[in-house]
Amino acid sequence: MQTMTLQKRLDETESRLKQRKYNVDEAEKERRSRDRSEIGRSIITLFVSSVLIVLIAIVVMAWADFTTWKEASEKLIALLSSVVLPVVTLVIGYYFGTEQQSGSG
């Protein structure tokens, strides 16, 4: 009789342990997902902000009738496309790629 009780308690303990391990794993997946979302939002915000700043700078230079505004705007757009855009693509690609590899995507 006592053996059944011990076995039952052991089974219940194992069941609770498995449930807690599952809960911890799910919480870890959720945390990673939140981290990825936050990083993705930050990168996209950086990119959109950069585009807006470049556009505002071009408009201000055109409005103020700078003689070299065309050259300056070309340099700003080149900077945007050669520096910011690759960083955005790299970071977002990395995080979405690791999310799909881990099976949570």
C-alpha positions as CSV (number, residue, x, y, z in Angstrom):
1,M,0.0,0.0,0.0
2,Q,2.8,2.4,0.9
3,T,4.6,1.5,-2.3
4,M,1.6,2.6,-4.3
5,T,1.5,5.8,-2.5
6,L,5.2,6.4,-3.1
7,Q,4.9,5.5,-6.8
8,K,1.9,7.8,-7.1
9,R,3.8,10.7,-5.5
10,L,6.8,10.0,-7.7
11,D,4.6,10.0,-10.8
12,E,2.9,13.3,-9.7
13,T,6.3,14.9,-9.0
14,E,7.6,13.8,-12.4
15,S,4.5,15.2,-14.1
16,R,4.9,18.5,-12.3
17,L,8.6,18.6,-13.2
18,K,7.8,18.1,-16.9
19,Q,5.1,20.8,-16.8
20,R,7.5,23.2,-15.2
21,K,10.2,22.4,-17.7
22,Y,7.7,23.0,-20.5
23,N,6.6,26.3,-18.9
24,V,10.2,27.5,-18.6
25,D,10.8,26.5,-22.3
26,E,7.7,28.4,-23.4
27,A,8.7,31.5,-21.3
28,E,12.2,31.4,-22.9
29,K,10.7,31.3,-26.4
30,E,8.4,34.2,-25.6
31,R,11.3,36.2,-24.2
32,R,13.3,35.6,-27.4
33,S,10.4,36.6,-29.5
34,R,9.9,39.8,-27.6
35,D,13.6,40.6,-27.9
36,R,13.5,40.0,-31.6
37,S,10.5,42.2,-32.0
38,E,12.1,45.0,-30.0
39,I,15.3,44.9,-32.0
40,G,13.3,44.7,-35.2
41,R,11.3,47.7,-34.2
42,S,14.4,49.7,-33.2
43,I,16.1,48.9,-36.6
44,I,13.1,49.8,-38.6
45,T,12.7,53.0,-36.6
46,L,16.3,53.9,-37.3
47,F,15.8,53.3,-41.0
48,V,12.6,55.3,-41.2
49,S,14.2,58.1,-39.2
50,S,17.2,58.2,-41.4
51,V,15.1,58.4,-44.5
52,L,13.0,61.2,-43.1
53,I,16.1,63.1,-42.0
54,V,17.6,62.8,-45.5
55,L,14.4,63.9,-47.1
56,I,14.0,66.9,-44.8
57,A,17.7,67.9,-45.4
58,I,17.1,67.7,-49.2
59,V,13.9,69.8,-48.9
60,V,15.7,72.4,-46.7
61,M,18.7,72.6,-49.1
62,A,16.4,73.0,-52.1
63,W,14.3,75.6,-50.3
64,A,17.3,77.6,-49.1
65,D,18.6,77.5,-52.7
66,F,22.0,76.0,-51.9
67,T,24.1,76.0,-55.0
68,T,25.4,72.5,-54.2
69,W,22.2,70.9,-52.9
70,K,22.1,68.4,-55.7
71,E,25.6,67.1,-54.9
72,A,24.9,67.1,-51.2
73,S,21.6,65.3,-51.6
74,E,23.2,62.6,-53.8
75,K,25.8,62.1,-51.1
76,L,23.1,61.8,-48.4
77,I,21.2,59.3,-50.4
78,A,24.3,57.3,-51.2
79,L,25.2,57.3,-47.5
80,L,21.7,56.1,-46.7
81,S,21.7,53.3,-49.2
82,S,25.3,52.2,-48.6
83,V,25.4,52.3,-44.8
84,V,21.9,52.2,-43.2
85,L,20.1,49.9,-45.6
86,P,22.6,47.1,-45.4
87,V,22.7,47.2,-41.6
88,V,18.9,47.1,-41.5
89,T,18.8,44.1,-43.9
90,L,21.6,42.3,-42.1
91,V,20.0,42.6,-38.6
92,I,16.4,41.8,-39.7
93,G,17.7,38.9,-41.8
94,Y,19.7,37.5,-38.9
95,Y,16.9,37.7,-36.4
96,F,14.3,36.3,-38.7
97,G,16.7,33.5,-39.7
98,T,17.5,32.5,-36.2
99,E,13.8,32.5,-35.3
100,Q,13.0,30.1,-38.2
101,Q,15.9,27.9,-37.3
102,S,14.8,27.6,-33.6
103,G,11.4,26.5,-34.8
104,S,9.4,29.4,-33.2
105,G,8.7,31.2,-36.5
